[in-house]
C-alpha cells in the first residue's frame, strides 16, 4: 500500500525542474495513475468475557488514551472558555475580532443567537508564464462548532508546445480546536478527488490556522494530506 501526499504534490508543481517532452503535471498524473489503488482490509475478532466487565488493560490504558485523543481533537467545553466563543458575522466586524468573539463580552440574549456564515475565497497561483493555476475555497458555517469546506484546485502548464491540466477537489468537515478572537486553529477531515486522466478518490486530512494581529490585516496558513 503506497501513499501520496497532496501537499507535496502541489508544491512539486511549483519547483523549477527542466523537463523535456512532458510537463510536470503530466509526470505527476502518470505517477498517480501507475500507483495501485489502496485496498482496505479489516478483520476484527471479538472475545466476550463471561462477566461482560471491561478488561484491566482497557481500564488502565484504554480510557486515558481515548480521553487524551478526544481532548486533543475536540477540547473540554467545561474548562476551556474559548470553545464557547461565538462566530462573528465577518472578520473585524467590530474592529477587533477575527472569526470568533469572546463569549464573556456578550449578554445572555446575544450568546443564544445563532449565526450562519458563508466564506468564499479565490486565489490566482502563479509560478511562471508556463505554470499557473487557480484556487477556490468555500466554507459554510452553520454555527461556531463545525463547518463544511469545499476546495477546488485547477493547475495549468504549457511547455514546448505541450499543454496539460490537473483538477483537484476536496470535500471536508472542519473543526476549529482553538477559537480566540484574534487566532483560530483547527483541522479538516473528508474526501479528495483527482480528476482528468487520473480519476482517483481518497481520504484527506488538513490543518489550518488564522491570525488577526491588527485591524484589517490577517494571515492564514493550511496544509492538506491525501491518501489514494
KELUMDO-452194 format. One line per 5 residues: their letters; for each residue y, z, x negated of N, C-alpha, C. Coordinates in Angstrom, 2 decimals. Atoms other than C-alpha are relative to their C-alpha. Layout:
! KELUMDO-452194
a) Y:Z:X:Y:Z:X:Y:Z:X; ...
END
This chain:
! KELUMDO-452194
xxxxx) -1.18:0.00:-0.85:0.00:0.00:0.00:1.23:0.00:-0.89; -1.17:0.15:0.83:3.28:-1.09:-1.55:1.25:0.14:0.84; -1.22:-0.27:-0.71:6.80:-0.14:-0.60:1.13:-0.83:-0.55; -1.22:0.69:0.41:10.08:-1.96:-0.72:1.17:0.76:0.59; -1.14:-0.76:-0.45:13.32:-0.06:-0.50:1.15:-0.95:0.27
xxxxx) -1.06:0.92:-0.41:16.03:-1.89:1.41:1.26:0.23:-0.80; -1.19:-0.27:0.77:18.79:-0.13:-0.52:-0.01:-0.77:-1.31; 0.11:0.72:1.26:17.55:-1.56:-3.82:0.06:-1.50:0.23; -0.01:1.42:-0.32:17.03:-4.93:-2.18:1.43:-0.49:0.18; -1.37:0.43:-0.26:20.65:-5.10:-1.01:0.81:-0.04:-1.28
xxxxx) -0.76:-0.02:1.22:22.08:-4.12:-4.37:-0.45:-1.10:-0.96; 0.50:1.05:0.87:19.86:-6.64:-6.15:0.72:-1.31:0.25; -0.67:1.24:-0.33:21.63:-9.44:-4.32:1.34:-0.13:-0.72; -1.34:0.03:0.55:24.92:-8.48:-5.93:0.03:0.30:-1.50; 0.07:-0.10:1.46:23.76:-8.24:-9.56:-0.03:-1.42:-0.55
xxxxx) -0.10:1.35:0.54:24.69:-11.30:-11.61:-1.19:-0.30:-0.89; 1.18:0.42:0.75:21.46:-12.94:-12.81:-0.04:-1.52:0.02; 0.07:1.45:0.07:21.11:-16.51:-14.00:-1.35:-0.47:0.53; 1.22:0.54:-0.57:18.56:-18.34:-11.87:0.12:-1.51:0.11; 0.03:1.46:-0.08:17.54:-21.95:-11.68:-0.93:-0.41:1.12
xxxxx) 0.85:0.55:-1.03:16.20:-23.85:-8.70:-0.04:0.82:1.26; 0.05:-0.87:-1.16:16.05:-20.84:-6.40:1.16:0.97:-0.03; -1.05:-1.00:-0.10:18.72:-18.49:-5.15:-0.61:1.39:-0.08; 0.49:-1.38:0.04:18.47:-14.74:-5.48:-0.60:0.40:1.35; 0.53:-0.31:-1.33:17.96:-14.49:-1.73:-1.37:-0.62:0.19
xxxxx) 1.31:0.64:-0.10:15.08:-16.99:-1.91:-1.06:0.80:-0.74; 0.95:-0.78:0.80:13.41:-14.95:-4.66:-0.37:1.30:0.72; 0.25:-1.27:-0.71:13.81:-11.71:-2.67:-0.85:-0.22:1.24; 0.79:0.28:-1.19:12.44:-13.28:0.51:-1.44:-0.33:-0.36; 1.35:0.33:0.42:9.45:-14.66:-1.39:-0.77:1.26:-0.39
xxxxx) 0.67:-1.24:0.39:8.69:-11.23:-2.87:-0.40:0.82:1.22; 0.34:-0.74:-1.21:8.86:-9.62:0.56:-1.14:-0.65:0.77; 1.01:0.72:-0.76:6.69:-12.32:2.12:-1.37:0.13:-0.64; 1.28:-0.03:0.70:3.98:-12.12:-0.56:-0.66:1.37:0.06; 0.59:-1.34:-0.03:3.51:-8.37:-0.18:-0.85:0.16:1.25
xxxxx) 0.88:-0.24:-1.13:0.65:-7.32:2.03:0.62:0.99:0.96; -0.52:-0.89:-1.03:1.54:-5.64:5.28:-0.56:1.41:-0.18; 0.42:-1.38:0.12:1.35:-1.89:5.34:-0.95:0.34:1.13; 0.99:-0.39:-1.01:-1.71:-0.63:7.13:-0.06:1.52:0.06; 0.04:-1.44:-0.20:-1.72:2.83:8.58:-1.36:0.39:0.56
xxxxx) 1.29:-0.47:-0.47:-4.96:4.67:8.98:0.03:1.52:-0.05; -0.04:-1.46:-0.07:-5.14:8.23:10.09:-1.30:0.52:0.59; 1.22:-0.62:-0.50:-8.14:10.43:10.61:0.23:1.50:0.05; -0.25:-1.42:-0.18:-7.85:13.92:11.96:-1.27:0.68:0.45; 1.17:-0.79:-0.37:-10.60:16.44:12.09:0.48:1.33:0.57
xxxxx) -0.38:-1.24:-0.65:-10.23:19.33:14.44:-1.16:1.00:-0.12; 0.99:-1.06:0.12:-12.04:22.58:13.80:0.49:1.18:0.82; -0.43:-1.02:-0.94:-11.75:25.02:16.62:-0.69:1.32:-0.32; 0.58:-1.30:0.28:-12.20:28.64:15.82:-0.49:0.65:1.29; 0.61:-0.61:-1.18:-14.18:30.82:18.14:1.01:0.84:0.77
xxxxx) -0.95:-0.87:-0.70:-11.30:33.21:18.90:1.33:-0.69:0.26; -1.20:0.79:-0.25:-8.61:30.45:19.01:1.26:0.61:-0.62; -1.14:-0.59:0.67:-6.35:32.51:16.73:0.42:-0.87:-1.19; -0.46:0.78:1.15:-4.16:30.81:14.08:-0.65:0.50:-1.29; 0.62:-0.36:1.26:-5.68:30.75:10.64:0.97:0.80:-0.87
xxxxx) -0.82:-0.80:0.91:-4.44:33.07:7.89:0.92:-0.89:-0.82; -0.82:0.94:0.77:-3.20:30.07:5.90:1.23:-0.44:0.80; -1.13:0.42:-0.85:-1.04:28.92:8.84:1.02:1.12:0.15; -0.91:-1.12:-0.18:0.41:32.40:9.34:0.82:0.26:-1.26; -0.69:-0.31:1.25:1.30:32.78:5.65:0.89:-1.15:-0.47
xxxxx) -0.71:1.14:0.56:2.38:29.26:4.72:0.52:-0.98:1.06; -0.35:1.03:-0.97:2.48:27.02:7.79:1.32:0.25:0.71; -1.21:-0.29:-0.75:5.15:28.72:9.87:1.25:0.00:-0.87; -1.21:0.06:0.85:7.60:29.30:6.97:0.37:-1.42:-0.42; -0.30:1.37:0.41:7.26:25.68:5.84:0.61:-0.80:1.15
xxxxx) -0.54:0.69:-1.17:7.81:24.31:9.35:1.41:0.49:0.31; -1.33:-0.56:-0.25:10.76:26.66:9.78:1.03:-0.51:-0.99; -0.92:0.49:1.02:12.32:25.55:6.50:0.36:-1.46:0.22; -0.25:1.41:-0.28:11.93:21.88:7.39:0.94:-0.15:1.20; -0.85:0.04:-1.18:13.46:22.48:10.81:1.43:0.40:-0.32
xxxxx) -1.35:-0.42:0.40:16.42:24.32:9.25:0.68:-1.07:-0.82; -0.60:1.02:0.86:16.96:21.61:6.63:0.47:-1.21:0.79; -0.34:1.22:-0.74:17.00:18.75:9.17:0.88:0.25:1.22; -0.72:-0.22:-1.26:18.45:20.39:12.30:0.95:1.20:-0.03; -0.88:-1.15:0.11:20.04:23.68:11.28:-0.34:1.11:0.97
xxxxx) 0.18:-1.17:-0.85:20.29:27.03:13.01:1.25:0.16:0.86; -1.16:-0.01:-0.89:22.59:26.89:16.03:0.53:1.41:0.27; -0.45:-1.37:-0.23:22.77:30.69:16.28:0.86:0.50:-1.15; -0.68:-0.53:1.18:24.03:31.24:12.73:0.94:-0.98:-0.70; -0.87:0.99:0.63:25.85:28.01:11.83:1.01:-0.50:1.04
xxxxx) -1.02:0.29:-1.01:29.08:27.73:13.79:0.41:-1.47:0.00; -0.45:1.38:0.07:29.84:24.19:12.57:-0.87:-0.93:0.87; 0.87:0.82:-0.85:26.88:22.87:14.61:0.52:-0.08:1.44; -0.59:0.01:-1.33:28.88:23.68:17.74:1.33:-0.76:0.04; -1.25:0.76:0.02:31.84:21.56:16.65:-0.06:-1.14:1.00
xxxxx) -0.07:1.00:-1.06:32.99:19.13:19.30:0.38:-1.36:-0.56; -0.32:1.37:0.40:33.13:15.35:18.91:1.44:-0.32:0.38; -1.39:0.37:-0.28:36.69:14.05:18.65:0.06:-1.36:0.71; -0.13:1.32:-0.63:37.98:11.07:20.70:-0.01:-1.12:-1.03; -0.02:0.91:1.13:38.60:9.29:17.38:0.52:0.78:-1.20
xxxxx) -0.44:-0.74:1.19:39.26:10.39:13.77:1.52:0.14:-0.06; -1.41:-0.33:0.16:42.65:12.05:13.21:0.79:-0.09:1.30; -0.72:0.04:-1.27:43.48:12.10:16.91:1.02:1.13:0.09; -0.93:-1.13:0.01:45.15:15.47:16.29:0.65:0.18:-1.38; -0.62:0.03:1.34:46.32:14.57:12.74:-0.70:0.92:-1.01
xxxxx) 0.65:-0.89:0.95:43.84:16.99:11.16:-1.53:-0.03:0.05; 1.46:-0.01:-0.15:40.27:16.44:12.41:-0.58:-1.39:-0.19; 0.69:1.27:0.18:37.78:13.72:11.46:-0.85:-0.33:1.22; 0.90:0.28:-1.13:34.71:13.11:13.62:-0.26:1.22:0.87; 0.27:-1.23:-0.73:34.47:16.75:14.69:1.19:0.94:-0.11
xxxxx) -1.04:-1.03:0.03:36.85:19.58:15.54:-0.65:1.36:0.22; 0.55:-1.34:-0.04:36.23:23.28:15.17:-0.01:0.53:1.42; 0.13:-0.51:-1.36:34.94:24.79:18.40:0.82:1.26:0.22; -0.77:-1.24:-0.14:36.82:28.04:17.70:1.44:-0.26:0.42; -1.38:0.32:-0.35:40.14:26.26:18.26:0.13:-0.48:1.44
xxxxx) -0.01:0.51:-1.37:39.16:25.17:21.79:-0.17:1.13:1.00; 0.20:-1.00:-1.05:39.37:27.14:25.02:-1.33:-0.27:0.71; 1.30:0.11:-0.66:36.38:27.63:27.32:-0.19:-1.28:0.76; 0.12:1.24:-0.76:37.11:24.61:29.50:-0.20:-1.19:-0.92; 0.11:1.12:0.95:37.56:22.27:26.55:-1.38:-0.04:-0.64
xxxxx) 1.32:-0.04:0.63:34.29:23.42:25.00:-1.07:-0.62:0.89; 1.02:0.50:-0.93:32.36:22.45:28.12:0.12:-1.49:0.27; -0.19:1.42:-0.26:33.81:18.95:28.36:-0.81:-0.83:-1.00; 0.78:0.88:0.87:31.52:16.25:27.01:0.80:-1.26:-0.31; -0.70:1.20:0.41:32.91:13.31:25.07:-1.00:-1.09:-0.36
xxxxx) 0.82:1.18:0.31:31.40:9.84:24.84:0.85:-0.91:-0.88; -0.77:0.81:0.94:32.42:7.60:21.94:-0.84:-1.13:-0.56; 0.65:1.14:0.64:31.56:4.17:20.53:0.83:-0.40:-1.22; -0.66:0.41:1.24:32.41:3.30:16.91:-0.54:-1.36:-0.43; 0.38:1.33:0.47:32.38:-0.30:15.68:0.65:-0.24:-1.35
xxxxx) -0.50:0.26:1.36:32.75:-1.21:12.01:-0.53:-1.36:-0.49; 0.40:1.29:0.56:32.70:-4.65:10.39:0.60:-0.14:-1.39; -0.43:0.15:1.38:32.91:-5.38:6.66:-0.42:-1.35:-0.55; 0.33:1.24:0.68:33.01:-8.52:4.58:-0.49:0.33:-1.40; 0.59:-0.26:1.30:30.75:-8.42:1.50:0.23:-1.20:-0.90
xxxxx) -0.33:1.11:0.89:31.85:-10.47:-1.48:-0.42:0.33:-1.42; 0.35:-0.10:1.40:30.33:-10.96:-4.91:0.62:-1.14:-0.80; -0.61:1.18:0.60:31.46:-14.47:-5.80:0.08:-1.07:1.07; -0.06:1.09:-0.97:32.14:-17.77:-4.12:-1.39:-0.51:0.36; 1.38:0.41:-0.28:28.36:-18.31:-4.27:-0.77:1.02:0.81
xxxxx) 0.76:-1.07:-0.62:27.21:-14.95:-2.92:0.93:0.89:0.82; -0.87:-0.78:-0.89:28.77:-13.22:0.09:-0.79:0.37:1.25; 0.70:-0.42:-1.20:27.90:-11.66:3.42:0.90:0.74:0.96; -0.73:-0.73:-1.04:28.90:-9.66:6.46:-0.84:1.18:0.47; 0.70:-1.21:-0.43:28.05:-6.19:7.72:0.65:0.51:1.30
xxxxx) -0.48:-0.51:-1.29:28.36:-4.96:11.33:-0.79:1.25:0.36; 0.63:-1.27:-0.38:27.67:-1.40:12.47:0.57:0.47:1.33; -0.41:-0.55:-1.29:27.77:0.05:15.98:-0.66:1.36:0.20; 0.50:-1.35:-0.28:27.44:3.77:16.74:0.35:0.37:1.43; -0.22:-0.48:-1.36:27.01:5.06:20.28:-0.25:1.51:-0.01
xxxxx) 0.07:-1.46:0.04:27.76:8.78:20.50:0.13:0.56:1.44; -0.09:-0.56:-1.36:26.87:10.21:23.96:0.51:1.44:0.01; -0.50:-1.37:0.18:27.74:13.72:22.67:-0.03:0.30:-1.49; -0.12:-0.33:1.42:28.11:15.58:19.39:-1.33:0.22:-0.71; 1.27:-0.39:0.61:24.42:16.26:18.81:-0.79:-1.16:-0.59
xxxxx) 0.84:1.11:0.41:22.81:12.85:18.46:0.73:-1.31:0.30; -0.59:1.30:-0.28:23.87:9.22:18.22:-1.00:-1.11:-0.30; 0.83:1.17:0.21:22.34:5.76:18.22:0.79:-1.00:-0.85; -0.70:0.89:0.94:23.16:3.30:15.44:-0.77:-1.30:-0.19; 0.57:1.33:0.26:22.56:-0.43:15.02:0.80:-0.64:-1.12
xxxxx) -0.64:0.66:1.15:23.29:-2.28:11.76:-0.51:-1.43:-0.12; 0.35:1.41:0.20:23.33:-5.99:11.04:0.61:-0.47:-1.32; -0.42:0.54:1.29:23.50:-7.43:7.50:-0.32:-1.50:-0.02; 0.21:1.44:0.16:23.96:-11.18:7.01:0.45:-0.39:-1.40; -0.29:0.37:1.38:23.76:-12.40:3.41:-0.15:-1.51:-0.17
xxxxx) -0.01:1.44:0.23:24.54:-15.95:2.28:0.16:-0.27:-1.49; -0.13:0.41:1.41:24.10:-17.66:-1.09:-0.08:-1.51:-0.09; -0.04:1.44:0.23:24.97:-21.18:-2.19:0.10:-0.24:-1.50; 0.07:0.19:1.45:23.94:-22.22:-5.69:-0.74:-1.30:-0.30; 0.65:1.24:0.46:23.11:-25.55:-7.34:-0.49:-0.87:1.16
xxxxx) 0.29:0.82:-1.18:23.20:-27.45:-4.04:-1.06:0.61:0.91; 0.95:-0.71:-0.86:20.80:-24.88:-2.55:0.75:1.08:0.79; -0.59:-1.06:-0.81:21.76:-22.54:0.26:-1.12:0.82:0.64; 1.01:-0.90:-0.57:19.87:-19.53:1.58:0.71:1.14:0.71; -0.58:-1.12:-0.76:20.50:-16.72:4.04:-1.10:1.01:0.32
xxxxx) 0.94:-1.07:-0.34:18.88:-13.42:4.95:0.69:0.95:0.97; -0.53:-0.91:-1.03:19.39:-11.21:8.01:-0.86:1.25:0.04; 0.69:-1.28:-0.08:18.50:-7.52:8.13:0.58:0.79:1.17; -0.40:-0.77:-1.17:18.59:-5.32:11.24:-0.54:1.42:-0.12; 0.43:-1.40:-0.06:18.42:-1.53:11.64:0.30:0.53:1.39
xxxxx) -0.18:-0.66:-1.29:17.95:0.45:14.85:-0.44:1.45:-0.18; 0.29:-1.37:0.40:18.18:4.19:14.29:0.56:1.04:0.96; -0.57:-1.22:-0.55:18.66:7.61:15.79:0.71:0.70:-1.15; -0.74:-0.69:1.04:21.26:9.60:13.88:0.32:1.43:0.38; -0.28:-1.42:-0.23:21.92:13.32:13.49:0.91:0.49:-1.12
xxxxx) -0.91:-0.58:0.98:24.85:15.00:11.75:-0.40:1.44:-0.25; 0.47:-1.35:0.34:23.42:18.05:10.00:1.17:0.94:-0.27; -1.21:-0.79:0.26:26.87:19.26:8.91:1.13:-0.62:0.80; -1.05:0.51:-0.88:29.76:18.92:11.40:1.27:0.82:-0.17; -1.27:-0.69:0.25:33.04:20.15:9.94:1.15:-0.94:0.34
xxxxx) -1.11:0.82:-0.46:36.49:18.96:10.87:0.46:-1.03:-1.04; -0.38:0.97:1.03:37.01:17.17:7.53:-1.20:-0.57:-0.77; 1.20:0.47:0.70:33.42:16.49:6.48:-1.19:0.04:0.93; 1.28:-0.02:-0.72:30.16:15.48:8.10:-1.06:-0.71:-0.83; 1.12:0.52:0.78:26.77:14.76:6.58:-1.24:0.01:0.90
xxxxx) 1.17:0.06:-0.86:23.59:13.61:8.30:-1.01:-1.03:-0.43; 1.08:0.92:0.31:20.53:11.40:8.43:-0.27:-0.91:1.19; 0.41:0.94:-1.04:19.18:8.45:10.39:-1.49:-0.31:-0.17; 1.43:0.31:0.02:15.61:7.54:11.30:-0.29:-1.02:1.10; 0.30:1.01:-1.00:14.29:4.45:13.04:-0.77:-1.18:-0.55
xxxxx) 0.73:1.22:0.35:13.18:0.85:12.58:0.92:-0.98:-0.72; -0.72:1.07:0.69:14.22:-2.06:10.37:-0.77:-1.30:0.14; 0.64:1.31:-0.14:13.54:-5.77:10.61:0.69:-1.00:-0.92; -0.49:1.06:0.87:13.91:-8.56:8.04:-0.33:-1.33:0.67; 0.19:1.24:-0.76:14.40:-11.91:9.77:-0.23:-1.19:-0.94
xxxxx) 0.17:1.25:0.73:14.40:-15.54:8.56:-1.49:-0.26:-0.28; 1.39:0.33:0.29:11.19:-16.60:6.79:-0.88:1.23:-0.19; 0.79:-1.20:0.29:10.13:-13.01:6.07:-0.67:0.54:1.26; 0.51:-0.49:-1.29:9.74:-11.73:9.64:-0.89:1.24:-0.16; 0.74:-1.24:0.19:8.69:-8.19:8.75:0.78:1.17:0.60
xxxxx) -0.59:-1.20:-0.58:9.34:-4.92:10.58:-0.55:1.22:-0.71; 0.46:-1.21:0.65:9.09:-1.42:9.26:0.81:1.20:0.46; -0.72:-1.24:-0.28:10.47:2.11:9.26:1.16:0.14:-0.97; -1.15:-0.21:0.88:13.81:3.19:7.83:0.46:1.44:0.09; -0.59:-1.34:0.08:15.42:6.43:6.75:1.29:-0.10:-0.79
xxxxx) -1.28:0.09:0.68:19.01:6.93:5.71:0.74:1.31:-0.07; -0.90:-1.14:0.14:21.60:9.46:4.58:1.43:-0.53:0.03; -1.40:0.44:-0.03:25.32:9.24:5.24:0.93:1.19:0.01; -1.01:-1.06:0.06:28.47:11.27:4.69:1.38:-0.61:0.18; -1.38:0.42:-0.18:32.13:11.01:5.62:0.93:1.16:-0.34
xxxxx) -0.98:-1.00:0.41:35.13:12.84:4.17:1.37:-0.44:0.50; -1.33:0.28:-0.52:38.61:13.08:5.71:1.00:0.91:-0.73; -0.80:-0.91:0.83:40.80:14.54:2.92:1.44:0.17:0.47; -1.40:-0.05:-0.43:44.29:13.66:4.19:0.17:-0.90:1.22; -0.26:0.75:-1.22:45.83:12.14:7.30:-0.10:-1.50:-0.24
xxxxx) 0.17:1.45:0.00:44.85:8.52:7.97:-0.74:-0.53:-1.24; 0.77:0.42:1.17:42.58:8.43:4.90:-1.39:0.63:0.07; 1.37:-0.52:-0.04:38.79:8.75:4.85:-0.87:-0.79:-0.98; 0.98:0.62:0.88:35.85:7.97:2.58:-1.38:0.19:0.61; 1.34:-0.10:-0.56:32.30:7.23:3.66:-1.00:-0.64:-0.96
xxxxx) 1.08:0.56:0.84:29.01:6.53:1.90:-1.33:0.15:0.72; 1.31:-0.05:-0.65:25.48:5.80:3.04:-1.04:-0.67:-0.87; 1.14:0.61:0.70:22.07:4.89:1.70:-1.15:-0.10:0.98; 1.13:0.21:-0.90:19.08:3.45:3.54:-1.21:-0.46:-0.79; 1.27:0.40:0.58:15.44:3.08:2.60:-0.88:-0.57:1.10
xxx) 0.89:0.59:-0.98:12.90:0.91:4.37:-1.40:-0.20:-0.54; 1.39:0.24:0.37:9.11:0.63:4.30:-0.55:-1.08:0.93; 0.49:1.12:-0.79:7.50:-2.61:5.41:-1.52:-0.09:-0.12
END
